[in-house]
Amino acid sequence: MWSVSDEALLAGLASGESDAAVAFIRRFQRRVYGLAITILSDSGAAEDVAQETFARAWRHAGAYDPRRAPVATWLLTIARNLAIDALRMRRADPVDPEILVSMQSVSSDAGPEERAVVGDDAHRLHAALRELPVDQRRALVLAAFYGKTAREIGESENVPVGTAKTRIRTAMIKLRQSLLVEDDERDV
């Protein structure tokens, strides 16, 4: 079942095949939970977001369109949106985006599972984020992790909306290129 494509597993999940559902969840659970814990910094809330992510994937699997995005991107977008919603519901005190970017390791009181989940992918992401110019990095973190709009970012950074949009877009392109290069180097 592990050699089956992501699309085939998603189709199996949609049709109610229990083996496909188990394989689908096992294939993506670390990435989904890792993204949620990175955004929320709360293992309980991250577990809730991960569970709801897979429930939504099951409910909406029929609407998945492979022409728009790979399964992993589609699923992680669901997780990201749910995590941001959970973060907004908590109404947490604002955190400077630079603090999020500067986090390089999991807290010392984290369990082995949490350390494993956050591990390699988080380090790659943090390294790629640190390579971005500060203005682009701040705009991207505010948009991606805090769900801020370009208008809100422009207001908080005292720049025009167009500049905020350009910073976000440029940062996304640079980040994607950096992570793709790392993936290509790993495959060699």
Disulfide bonds with the S-S distance in Angstrom:
none
